[in-house]
Amino acid sequence: MSILIITLPFELFQAIRPFLFVNYFNAWQMVFDDPIPWGAIRTNAAILAGFIAAFFLMTLVTFSRKDILS
């Protein structure tokens, strides 16, 4: 669903686009630019790492609250 939102050219979706993690998936494609924009690649990789950490922590908290033994 998120990939659909970032590809549609509606102004409504442009406001939430920076908050969607799929917006930063194309960072690896910047390696083929000349010159390589290392700053933008680092920024996108850091944002994706932040999303991964946040999702992992949410999952860890949710899983630790579950009673799986009973």
mmCIF file of the N, C-alpha and C atoms, coordinates in Angstrom:
data_MODEL
# 
_entry.id   MODEL 
# 
loop_
_atom_site.group_PDB 
_atom_site.id 
_atom_site.type_symbol 
_atom_site.label_atom_id 
_atom_site.label_alt_id 
_atom_site.label_comp_id 
_atom_site.label_asym_id 
_atom_site.label_entity_id 
_atom_site.label_seq_id 
_atom_site.pdbx_PDB_ins_code 
_atom_site.Cartn_x 
_atom_site.Cartn_y 
_atom_site.Cartn_z 
_atom_site.occupancy 
_atom_site.B_iso_or_equiv 
_atom_site.pdbx_formal_charge 
_atom_site.auth_seq_id 
_atom_site.auth_comp_id 
_atom_site.auth_asym_id 
_atom_site.auth_atom_id 
_atom_site.pdbx_PDB_model_num 
ATOM 1   N N  . MET A 1 1  ? 0.817  -1.191  0.000   1.00 0.00 ? 1  MET A N  1 
ATOM 2   C CA . MET A 1 1  ? 0.000  0.000   0.000   1.00 0.00 ? 1  MET A CA 1 
ATOM 3   C C  . MET A 1 1  ? 0.873  1.272   0.000   1.00 0.00 ? 1  MET A C  1 
ATOM 4   N N  . SER A 1 2  ? 1.958  1.232   0.744   1.00 0.00 ? 2  SER A N  1 
ATOM 5   C CA . SER A 1 2  ? 2.829  2.405   0.832   1.00 0.00 ? 2  SER A CA 1 
ATOM 6   C C  . SER A 1 2  ? 3.490  2.719   -0.499  1.00 0.00 ? 2  SER A C  1 
ATOM 7   N N  . ILE A 1 3  ? 3.877  1.689   -1.232  1.00 0.00 ? 3  ILE A N  1 
ATOM 8   C CA . ILE A 1 3  ? 4.516  1.917   -2.521  1.00 0.00 ? 3  ILE A CA 1 
ATOM 9   C C  . ILE A 1 3  ? 3.533  2.565   -3.488  1.00 0.00 ? 3  ILE A C  1 
ATOM 10  N N  . LEU A 1 4  ? 2.275  2.238   -3.365  1.00 0.00 ? 4  LEU A N  1 
ATOM 11  C CA . LEU A 1 4  ? 1.249  2.855   -4.198  1.00 0.00 ? 4  LEU A CA 1 
ATOM 12  C C  . LEU A 1 4  ? 1.081  4.329   -3.841  1.00 0.00 ? 4  LEU A C  1 
ATOM 13  N N  . ILE A 1 5  ? 1.145  4.642   -2.573  1.00 0.00 ? 5  ILE A N  1 
ATOM 14  C CA . ILE A 1 5  ? 0.983  6.025   -2.131  1.00 0.00 ? 5  ILE A CA 1 
ATOM 15  C C  . ILE A 1 5  ? 2.119  6.909   -2.642  1.00 0.00 ? 5  ILE A C  1 
ATOM 16  N N  . ILE A 1 6  ? 3.355  6.395   -2.646  1.00 0.00 ? 6  ILE A N  1 
ATOM 17  C CA . ILE A 1 6  ? 4.455  7.259   -3.084  1.00 0.00 ? 6  ILE A CA 1 
ATOM 18  C C  . ILE A 1 6  ? 4.526  7.390   -4.599  1.00 0.00 ? 6  ILE A C  1 
ATOM 19  N N  . THR A 1 7  ? 3.864  6.509   -5.338  1.00 0.00 ? 7  THR A N  1 
ATOM 20  C CA . THR A 1 7  ? 3.898  6.631   -6.790  1.00 0.00 ? 7  THR A CA 1 
ATOM 21  C C  . THR A 1 7  ? 2.760  7.481   -7.345  1.00 0.00 ? 7  THR A C  1 
ATOM 22  N N  . LEU A 1 8  ? 1.688  7.652   -6.601  1.00 0.00 ? 8  LEU A N  1 
ATOM 23  C CA . LEU A 1 8  ? 0.579  8.476   -7.069  1.00 0.00 ? 8  LEU A CA 1 
ATOM 24  C C  . LEU A 1 8  ? 0.919  9.960   -6.890  1.00 0.00 ? 8  LEU A C  1 
ATOM 25  N N  . PRO A 1 9  ? 0.651  10.783  -7.889  1.00 0.00 ? 9  PRO A N  1 
ATOM 26  C CA . PRO A 1 9  ? 1.080  12.189  -7.826  1.00 0.00 ? 9  PRO A CA 1 
ATOM 27  C C  . PRO A 1 9  ? 0.071  13.135  -7.148  1.00 0.00 ? 9  PRO A C  1 
ATOM 28  N N  . PHE A 1 10 ? -0.669 12.653  -6.153  1.00 0.00 ? 10 PHE A N  1 
ATOM 29  C CA . PHE A 1 10 ? -1.644 13.511  -5.480  1.00 0.00 ? 10 PHE A CA 1 
ATOM 30  C C  . PHE A 1 10 ? -0.957 14.356  -4.413  1.00 0.00 ? 10 PHE A C  1 
ATOM 31  N N  . GLU A 1 11 ? -1.394 15.597  -4.277  1.00 0.00 ? 11 GLU A N  1 
ATOM 32  C CA . GLU A 1 11 ? -0.813 16.502  -3.287  1.00 0.00 ? 11 GLU A CA 1 
ATOM 33  C C  . GLU A 1 11 ? -1.072 16.018  -1.861  1.00 0.00 ? 11 GLU A C  1 
ATOM 34  N N  . LEU A 1 12 ? -2.177 15.321  -1.655  1.00 0.00 ? 12 LEU A N  1 
ATOM 35  C CA . LEU A 1 12 ? -2.510 14.811  -0.329  1.00 0.00 ? 12 LEU A CA 1 
ATOM 36  C C  . LEU A 1 12 ? -1.437 13.853  0.175   1.00 0.00 ? 12 LEU A C  1 
ATOM 37  N N  . PHE A 1 13 ? -0.921 13.016  -0.704  1.00 0.00 ? 13 PHE A N  1 
ATOM 38  C CA . PHE A 1 13 ? 0.071  12.027  -0.307  1.00 0.00 ? 13 PHE A CA 1 
ATOM 39  C C  . PHE A 1 13 ? 1.467  12.612  -0.172  1.00 0.00 ? 13 PHE A C  1 
ATOM 40  N N  . GLN A 1 14 ? 1.738  13.740  -0.770  1.00 0.00 ? 14 GLN A N  1 
ATOM 41  C CA . GLN A 1 14 ? 3.067  14.332  -0.708  1.00 0.00 ? 14 GLN A CA 1 
ATOM 42  C C  . GLN A 1 14 ? 3.426  14.766  0.717   1.00 0.00 ? 14 GLN A C  1 
ATOM 43  N N  . ALA A 1 15 ? 2.423  15.082  1.519   1.00 0.00 ? 15 ALA A N  1 
ATOM 44  C CA . ALA A 1 15 ? 2.683  15.521  2.893   1.00 0.00 ? 15 ALA A CA 1 
ATOM 45  C C  . ALA A 1 15 ? 3.152  14.371  3.781   1.00 0.00 ? 15 ALA A C  1 
ATOM 46  N N  . ILE A 1 16 ? 2.672  13.151  3.519   1.00 0.00 ? 16 ILE A N  1 
ATOM 47  C CA . ILE A 1 16 ? 3.052  12.017  4.362   1.00 0.00 ? 16 ILE A CA 1 
ATOM 48  C C  . ILE A 1 16 ? 4.185  11.192  3.763   1.00 0.00 ? 16 ILE A C  1 
ATOM 49  N N  . ARG A 1 17 ? 4.617  11.533  2.580   1.00 0.00 ? 17 ARG A N  1 
ATOM 50  C CA . ARG A 1 17 ? 5.639  10.747  1.878   1.00 0.00 ? 17 ARG A CA 1 
ATOM 51  C C  . ARG A 1 17 ? 6.950  10.618  2.650   1.00 0.00 ? 17 ARG A C  1 
ATOM 52  N N  . PRO A 1 18 ? 7.468  11.658  3.312   1.00 0.00 ? 18 PRO A N  1 
ATOM 53  C CA . PRO A 1 18 ? 8.741  11.490  4.048   1.00 0.00 ? 18 PRO A CA 1 
ATOM 54  C C  . PRO A 1 18 ? 8.646  10.524  5.226   1.00 0.00 ? 18 PRO A C  1 
ATOM 55  N N  . PHE A 1 19 ? 7.446  10.207  5.685   1.00 0.00 ? 19 PHE A N  1 
ATOM 56  C CA . PHE A 1 19 ? 7.279  9.339   6.841   1.00 0.00 ? 19 PHE A CA 1 
ATOM 57  C C  . PHE A 1 19 ? 7.089  7.873   6.467   1.00 0.00 ? 19 PHE A C  1 
ATOM 58  N N  . LEU A 1 20 ? 7.041  7.562   5.183   1.00 0.00 ? 20 LEU A N  1 
ATOM 59  C CA . LEU A 1 20 ? 6.879  6.189   4.734   1.00 0.00 ? 20 LEU A CA 1 
ATOM 60  C C  . LEU A 1 20 ? 8.243  5.573   4.462   1.00 0.00 ? 20 LEU A C  1 
ATOM 61  N N  . PHE A 1 21 ? 8.461  4.368   4.975   1.00 0.00 ? 21 PHE A N  1 
ATOM 62  C CA . PHE A 1 21 ? 9.785  3.777   4.823   1.00 0.00 ? 21 PHE A CA 1 
ATOM 63  C C  . PHE A 1 21 ? 10.083 3.337   3.394   1.00 0.00 ? 21 PHE A C  1 
ATOM 64  N N  . VAL A 1 22 ? 9.076  3.104   2.578   1.00 0.00 ? 22 VAL A N  1 
ATOM 65  C CA . VAL A 1 22 ? 9.344  2.710   1.190   1.00 0.00 ? 22 VAL A CA 1 
ATOM 66  C C  . VAL A 1 22 ? 9.864  3.877   0.359   1.00 0.00 ? 22 VAL A C  1 
ATOM 67  N N  . ASN A 1 23 ? 9.743  5.069   0.861   1.00 0.00 ? 23 ASN A N  1 
ATOM 68  C CA . ASN A 1 23 ? 10.256 6.245   0.170   1.00 0.00 ? 23 ASN A CA 1 
ATOM 69  C C  . ASN A 1 23 ? 11.786 6.213   0.072   1.00 0.00 ? 23 ASN A C  1 
ATOM 70  N N  . TYR A 1 24 ? 12.439 5.453   0.938   1.00 0.00 ? 24 TYR A N  1 
ATOM 71  C CA . TYR A 1 24 ? 13.893 5.420   1.008   1.00 0.00 ? 24 TYR A CA 1 
ATOM 72  C C  . TYR A 1 24 ? 14.488 4.146   0.421   1.00 0.00 ? 24 TYR A C  1 
ATOM 73  N N  . PHE A 1 25 ? 13.674 3.299   -0.198  1.00 0.00 ? 25 PHE A N  1 
ATOM 74  C CA . PHE A 1 25 ? 14.158 2.040   -0.767  1.00 0.00 ? 25 PHE A CA 1 
ATOM 75  C C  . PHE A 1 25 ? 15.083 2.239   -1.960  1.00 0.00 ? 25 PHE A C  1 
ATOM 76  N N  . ASN A 1 26 ? 14.937 3.326   -2.672  1.00 0.00 ? 26 ASN A N  1 
ATOM 77  C CA . ASN A 1 26 ? 15.725 3.509   -3.882  1.00 0.00 ? 26 ASN A CA 1 
ATOM 78  C C  . ASN A 1 26 ? 17.119 4.075   -3.603  1.00 0.00 ? 26 ASN A C  1 
ATOM 79  N N  . ALA A 1 27 ? 17.584 4.015   -2.384  1.00 0.00 ? 27 ALA A N  1 
ATOM 80  C CA . ALA A 1 27 ? 18.913 4.542   -2.050  1.00 0.00 ? 27 ALA A CA 1 
ATOM 81  C C  . ALA A 1 27 ? 20.009 3.764   -2.758  1.00 0.00 ? 27 ALA A C  1 
ATOM 82  N N  . TRP A 1 28 ? 19.836 2.487   -2.955  1.00 0.00 ? 28 TRP A N  1 
ATOM 83  C CA . TRP A 1 28 ? 20.869 1.685   -3.612  1.00 0.00 ? 28 TRP A CA 1 
ATOM 84  C C  . TRP A 1 28 ? 21.033 2.075   -5.077  1.00 0.00 ? 28 TRP A C  1 
ATOM 85  N N  . GLN A 1 29 ? 19.989 2.637   -5.684  1.00 0.00 ? 29 GLN A N  1 
ATOM 86  C CA . GLN A 1 29 ? 20.083 3.028   -7.084  1.00 0.00 ? 29 GLN A CA 1 
ATOM 87  C C  . GLN A 1 29 ? 20.948 4.265   -7.285  1.00 0.00 ? 29 GLN A C  1 
ATOM 88  N N  . MET A 1 30 ? 21.158 5.026   -6.221  1.00 0.00 ? 30 MET A N  1 
ATOM 89  C CA . MET A 1 30 ? 22.001 6.217   -6.312  1.00 0.00 ? 30 MET A CA 1 
ATOM 90  C C  . MET A 1 30 ? 23.469 5.872   -6.523  1.00 0.00 ? 30 MET A C  1 
ATOM 91  N N  . VAL A 1 31 ? 23.848 4.623   -6.300  1.00 0.00 ? 31 VAL A N  1 
ATOM 92  C CA . VAL A 1 31 ? 25.229 4.195   -6.499  1.00 0.00 ? 31 VAL A CA 1 
ATOM 93  C C  . VAL A 1 31 ? 25.612 4.304   -7.973  1.00 0.00 ? 31 VAL A C  1 
ATOM 94  N N  . PHE A 1 32 ? 24.629 4.244   -8.856  1.00 0.00 ? 32 PHE A N  1 
ATOM 95  C CA . PHE A 1 32 ? 24.898 4.303   -10.287 1.00 0.00 ? 32 PHE A CA 1 
ATOM 96  C C  . PHE A 1 32 ? 24.936 5.730   -10.833 1.00 0.00 ? 32 PHE A C  1 
ATOM 97  N N  . ASP A 1 33 ? 24.701 6.724   -9.986  1.00 0.00 ? 33 ASP A N  1 
ATOM 98  C CA . ASP A 1 33 ? 24.803 8.122   -10.420 1.00 0.00 ? 33 ASP A CA 1 
ATOM 99  C C  . ASP A 1 33 ? 26.265 8.521   -10.544 1.00 0.00 ? 33 ASP A C  1 
ATOM 100 N N  . ASP A 1 34 ? 26.501 9.563   -11.326 1.00 0.00 ? 34 ASP A N  1 
ATOM 101 C CA . ASP A 1 34 ? 27.862 10.058  -11.480 1.00 0.00 ? 34 ASP A CA 1 
ATOM 102 C C  . ASP A 1 34 ? 27.870 11.557  -11.248 1.00 0.00 ? 34 ASP A C  1 
ATOM 103 N N  . PRO A 1 35 ? 28.435 12.061  -10.217 1.00 0.00 ? 35 PRO A N  1 
ATOM 104 C CA . PRO A 1 35 ? 29.162 11.403  -9.132  1.00 0.00 ? 35 PRO A CA 1 
ATOM 105 C C  . PRO A 1 35 ? 28.188 10.780  -8.127  1.00 0.00 ? 35 PRO A C  1 
ATOM 106 N N  . ILE A 1 36 ? 28.704 9.854   -7.349  1.00 0.00 ? 36 ILE A N  1 
ATOM 107 C CA . ILE A 1 36 ? 27.872 9.133   -6.378  1.00 0.00 ? 36 ILE A CA 1 
ATOM 108 C C  . ILE A 1 36 ? 27.548 10.062  -5.212  1.00 0.00 ? 36 ILE A C  1 
ATOM 109 N N  . PRO A 1 37 ? 26.265 10.269  -4.923  1.00 0.00 ? 37 PRO A N  1 
ATOM 110 C CA . PRO A 1 37 ? 25.878 11.151  -3.804  1.00 0.00 ? 37 PRO A CA 1 
ATOM 111 C C  . PRO A 1 37 ? 25.928 10.416  -2.464  1.00 0.00 ? 37 PRO A C  1 
ATOM 112 N N  . TRP A 1 38 ? 27.133 10.290  -1.916  1.00 0.00 ? 38 TRP A N  1 
ATOM 113 C CA . TRP A 1 38 ? 27.309 9.510   -0.695  1.00 0.00 ? 38 TRP A CA 1 
ATOM 114 C C  . TRP A 1 38 ? 26.529 10.083  0.488   1.00 0.00 ? 38 TRP A C  1 
ATOM 115 N N  . GLY A 1 39 ? 26.366 11.381  0.541   1.00 0.00 ? 39 GLY A N  1 
ATOM 116 C CA . GLY A 1 39 ? 25.601 11.982  1.641   1.00 0.00 ? 39 GLY A CA 1 
ATOM 117 C C  . GLY A 1 39 ? 24.150 11.550  1.633   1.00 0.00 ? 39 GLY A C  1 
ATOM 118 N N  . ALA A 1 40 ? 23.532 11.550  0.463   1.00 0.00 ? 40 ALA A N  1 
ATOM 119 C CA . ALA A 1 40 ? 22.133 11.126  0.355   1.00 0.00 ? 40 ALA A CA 1 
ATOM 120 C C  . ALA A 1 40 ? 21.989 9.633   0.628   1.00 0.00 ? 40 ALA A C  1 
ATOM 121 N N  . ILE A 1 41 ? 22.971 8.854   0.198   1.00 0.00 ? 41 ILE A N  1 
ATOM 122 C CA . ILE A 1 41 ? 22.920 7.411   0.454   1.00 0.00 ? 41 ILE A CA 1 
ATOM 123 C C  . ILE A 1 41 ? 23.046 7.137   1.949   1.00 0.00 ? 41 ILE A C  1 
ATOM 124 N N  . ARG A 1 42 ? 23.963 7.841   2.614   1.00 0.00 ? 42 ARG A N  1 
ATOM 125 C CA . ARG A 1 42 ? 24.109 7.672   4.064   1.00 0.00 ? 42 ARG A CA 1 
ATOM 126 C C  . ARG A 1 42 ? 22.846 8.091   4.804   1.00 0.00 ? 42 ARG A C  1 
ATOM 127 N N  . THR A 1 43 ? 22.242 9.192   4.373   1.00 0.00 ? 43 THR A N  1 
ATOM 128 C CA . THR A 1 43 ? 21.021 9.665   5.024   1.00 0.00 ? 43 THR A CA 1 
ATOM 129 C C  . THR A 1 43 ? 19.894 8.652   4.870   1.00 0.00 ? 43 THR A C  1 
ATOM 130 N N  . ASN A 1 44 ? 19.688 8.164   3.656   1.00 0.00 ? 44 ASN A N  1 
ATOM 131 C CA . ASN A 1 44 ? 18.624 7.179   3.423   1.00 0.00 ? 44 ASN A CA 1 
ATOM 132 C C  . ASN A 1 44 ? 18.894 5.884   4.176   1.00 0.00 ? 44 ASN A C  1 
ATOM 133 N N  . ALA A 1 45 ? 20.155 5.449   4.218   1.00 0.00 ? 45 ALA A N  1 
ATOM 134 C CA . ALA A 1 45 ? 20.492 4.234   4.959   1.00 0.00 ? 45 ALA A CA 1 
ATOM 135 C C  . ALA A 1 45 ? 20.264 4.421   6.460   1.00 0.00 ? 45 ALA A C  1 
ATOM 136 N N  . ALA A 1 46 ? 20.577 5.597   6.974   1.00 0.00 ? 46 ALA A N  1 
ATOM 137 C CA . ALA A 1 46 ? 20.350 5.870   8.399   1.00 0.00 ? 46 ALA A CA 1 
ATOM 138 C C  . ALA A 1 46 ? 18.855 5.899   8.722   1.00 0.00 ? 46 ALA A C  1 
ATOM 139 N N  . ILE A 1 47 ? 18.070 6.477   7.843   1.00 0.00 ? 47 ILE A N  1 
ATOM 140 C CA . ILE A 1 47 ? 16.619 6.507   8.061   1.00 0.00 ? 47 ILE A CA 1 
ATOM 141 C C  . ILE A 1 47 ? 16.054 5.096   8.020   1.00 0.00 ? 47 ILE A C  1 
ATOM 142 N N  . LEU A 1 48 ? 16.503 4.289   7.062   1.00 0.00 ? 48 LEU A N  1 
ATOM 143 C CA . LEU A 1 48 ? 16.043 2.905   7.000   1.00 0.00 ? 48 LEU A CA 1 
ATOM 144 C C  . LEU A 1 48 ? 16.489 2.113   8.231   1.00 0.00 ? 48 LEU A C  1 
ATOM 145 N N  . ALA A 1 49 ? 17.704 2.354   8.709   1.00 0.00 ? 49 ALA A N  1 
ATOM 146 C CA . ALA A 1 49 ? 18.162 1.691   9.931   1.00 0.00 ? 49 ALA A CA 1 
ATOM 147 C C  . ALA A 1 49 ? 17.312 2.113   11.135  1.00 0.00 ? 49 ALA A C  1 
ATOM 148 N N  . GLY A 1 50 ? 16.901 3.370   11.176  1.00 0.00 ? 50 GLY A N  1 
ATOM 149 C CA . GLY A 1 50 ? 16.012 3.828   12.245  1.00 0.00 ? 50 GLY A CA 1 
ATOM 150 C C  . GLY A 1 50 ? 14.656 3.157   12.191  1.00 0.00 ? 50 GLY A C  1 
ATOM 151 N N  . PHE A 1 51 ? 14.118 2.991   10.987  1.00 0.00 ? 51 PHE A N  1 
ATOM 152 C CA . PHE A 1 51 ? 12.856 2.271   10.841  1.00 0.00 ? 51 PHE A CA 1 
ATOM 153 C C  . PHE A 1 51 ? 13.006 0.817   11.292  1.00 0.00 ? 51 PHE A C  1 
ATOM 154 N N  . ILE A 1 52 ? 14.097 0.176   10.897  1.00 0.00 ? 52 ILE A N  1 
ATOM 155 C CA . ILE A 1 52 ? 14.331 -1.217  11.289  1.00 0.00 ? 52 ILE A CA 1 
ATOM 156 C C  . ILE A 1 52 ? 14.418 -1.330  12.805  1.00 0.00 ? 52 ILE A C  1 
ATOM 157 N N  . ALA A 1 53 ? 15.160 -0.435  13.437  1.00 0.00 ? 53 ALA A N  1 
ATOM 158 C CA . ALA A 1 53 ? 15.297 -0.453  14.892  1.00 0.00 ? 53 ALA A CA 1 
ATOM 159 C C  . ALA A 1 53 ? 13.953 -0.213  15.582  1.00 0.00 ? 53 ALA A C  1 
ATOM 160 N N  . ALA A 1 54 ? 13.183 0.733   15.077  1.00 0.00 ? 54 ALA A N  1 
ATOM 161 C CA . ALA A 1 54 ? 11.880 1.026   15.685  1.00 0.00 ? 54 ALA A CA 1 
ATOM 162 C C  . ALA A 1 54 ? 10.930 -0.161  15.543  1.00 0.00 ? 54 ALA A C  1 
ATOM 163 N N  . PHE A 1 55 ? 10.870 -0.745  14.367  1.00 0.00 ? 55 PHE A N  1 
ATOM 164 C CA . PHE A 1 55 ? 10.003 -1.911  14.161  1.00 0.00 ? 55 PHE A CA 1 
ATOM 165 C C  . PHE A 1 55 ? 10.462 -3.095  14.992  1.00 0.00 ? 55 PHE A C  1 
ATOM 166 N N  . PHE A 1 56 ? 11.774 -3.294  15.107  1.00 0.00 ? 56 PHE A N  1 
ATOM 167 C CA . PHE A 1 56 ? 12.285 -4.383  15.928  1.00 0.00 ? 56 PHE A CA 1 
ATOM 168 C C  . PHE A 1 56 ? 11.933 -4.171  17.393  1.00 0.00 ? 56 PHE A C  1 
ATOM 169 N N  . LEU A 1 57 ? 12.099 -2.945  17.887  1.00 0.00 ? 57 LEU A N  1 
ATOM 170 C CA . LEU A 1 57 ? 11.765 -2.672  19.289  1.00 0.00 ? 57 LEU A CA 1 
ATOM 171 C C  . LEU A 1 57 ? 10.278 -2.839  19.566  1.00 0.00 ? 57 LEU A C  1 
ATOM 172 N N  . MET A 1 58 ? 9.429  -2.396  18.630  1.00 0.00 ? 58 MET A N  1 
ATOM 173 C CA . MET A 1 58 ? 7.986  -2.599  18.809  1.00 0.00 ? 58 MET A CA 1 
ATOM 174 C C  . MET A 1 58 ? 7.646  -4.081  18.842  1.00 0.00 ? 58 MET A C  1 
ATOM 175 N N  . THR A 1 59 ? 8.295  -4.866  17.991  1.00 0.00 ? 59 THR A N  1 
ATOM 176 C CA . THR A 1 59 ? 8.051  -6.296  17.966  1.00 0.00 ? 59 THR A CA 1 
ATOM 177 C C  . THR A 1 59 ? 8.558  -6.956  19.231  1.00 0.00 ? 59 THR A C  1 
ATOM 178 N N  . LEU A 1 60 ? 9.723  -6.541  19.692  1.00 0.00 ? 60 LEU A N  1 
ATOM 179 C CA . LEU A 1 60 ? 10.297 -7.103  20.911  1.00 0.00 ? 60 LEU A CA 1 
ATOM 180 C C  . LEU A 1 60 ? 9.409  -6.822  22.118  1.00 0.00 ? 60 LEU A C  1 
ATOM 181 N N  . VAL A 1 61 ? 8.901  -5.607  22.229  1.00 0.00 ? 61 VAL A N  1 
ATOM 182 C CA . VAL A 1 61 ? 8.018  -5.257  23.342  1.00 0.00 ? 61 VAL A CA 1 
ATOM 183 C C  . VAL A 1 61 ? 6.711  -6.047  23.257  1.00 0.00 ? 61 VAL A C  1 
ATOM 184 N N  . THR A 1 62 ? 6.147  -6.144  22.074  1.00 0.00 ? 62 THR A N  1 
ATOM 185 C CA . THR A 1 62 ? 4.897  -6.885  21.908  1.00 0.00 ? 62 THR A CA 1 
ATOM 186 C C  . THR A 1 62 ? 5.092  -8.361  22.226  1.00 0.00 ? 62 THR A C  1 
ATOM 187 N N  . PHE A 1 63 ? 6.179  -8.953  21.747  1.00 0.00 ? 63 PHE A N  1 
ATOM 188 C CA . PHE A 1 63 ? 6.432  -10.362 21.986  1.00 0.00 ? 63 PHE A CA 1 
ATOM 189 C C  . PHE A 1 63 ? 6.728  -10.645 23.450  1.00 0.00 ? 63 PHE A C  1 
ATOM 190 N N  . SER A 1 64 ? 7.449  -9.748  24.112  1.00 0.00 ? 64 SER A N  1 
ATOM 191 C CA . SER A 1 64 ? 7.788  -9.987  25.520  1.00 0.00 ? 64 SER A CA 1 
ATOM 192 C C  . SER A 1 64 ? 6.562  -9.875  26.425  1.00 0.00 ? 64 SER A C  1 
ATOM 193 N N  . ARG A 1 65 ? 5.530  -9.203  25.997  1.00 0.00 ? 65 ARG A N  1 
ATOM 194 C CA . ARG A 1 65 ? 4.302  -9.092  26.790  1.00 0.00 ? 65 ARG A CA 1 
ATOM 195 C C  . ARG A 1 65 ? 3.366  -10.289 26.591  1.00 0.00 ? 65 ARG A C  1 
ATOM 196 N N  . LYS A 1 66 ? 3.625  -11.100 25.596  1.00 0.00 ? 66 LYS A N  1 
ATOM 197 C CA . LYS A 1 66 ? 2.792  -12.267 25.335  1.00 0.00 ? 66 LYS A CA 1 
ATOM 198 C C  . LYS A 1 66 ? 3.135  -13.384 26.303  1.00 0.00 ? 66 LYS A C  1 
ATOM 199 N N  . ASP A 1 67 ? 2.122  -14.110 26.718  1.00 0.00 ? 67 ASP A N  1 
ATOM 200 C CA . ASP A 1 67 ? 2.322  -15.284 27.569  1.00 0.00 ? 67 ASP A CA 1 
ATOM 201 C C  . ASP A 1 67 ? 2.221  -16.513 26.670  1.00 0.00 ? 67 ASP A C  1 
ATOM 202 N N  . ILE A 1 68 ? 3.368  -16.979 26.204  1.00 0.00 ? 68 ILE A N  1 
ATOM 203 C CA . ILE A 1 68 ? 3.348  -18.082 25.241  1.00 0.00 ? 68 ILE A CA 1 
ATOM 204 C C  . ILE A 1 68 ? 3.448  -19.441 25.896  1.00 0.00 ? 68 ILE A C  1 
ATOM 205 N N  . LEU A 1 69 ? 3.619  -19.484 27.205  1.00 0.00 ? 69 LEU A N  1 
ATOM 206 C CA . LEU A 1 69 ? 3.778  -20.765 27.894  1.00 0.00 ? 69 LEU A CA 1 
ATOM 207 C C  . LEU A 1 69 ? 2.466  -21.349 28.381  1.00 0.00 ? 69 LEU A C  1 
ATOM 208 N N  . SER A 1 70 ? 1.423  -20.572 28.443  1.00 0.00 ? 70 SER A N  1 
ATOM 209 C CA . SER A 1 70 ? 0.152  -21.127 28.959  1.00 0.00 ? 70 SER A CA 1 
ATOM 210 C C  . SER A 1 70 ? -0.855 -21.338 27.849  1.00 0.00 ? 70 SER A C  1 
# 
